[in-house]
């Protein structure tokens, strides 16, 4: 359900901004959508591998707070989307690295099947 909310929020934002000719903002909204889905996908894949993965530098609550600020205050949308894109990418790298190291450690432990 959370991924559906991300698709609705950032997909509609992309569509609206692209329709208004705001190409940079639309591109950042689309990038944020892809990054948000990637963060969720990495977590799901790690959990499928038997590893609980909950940490992340910039998660869903932070994304929604940043979007509320960006949508409420004039001129704050572009900086909010830029922050969402950059910090979301950091979260993807962080979570991906954590997943790889934890899955590798679980596979190499003596009790692993």
Beta strands, then each sheet from edge to edge (+ up, - down):
end
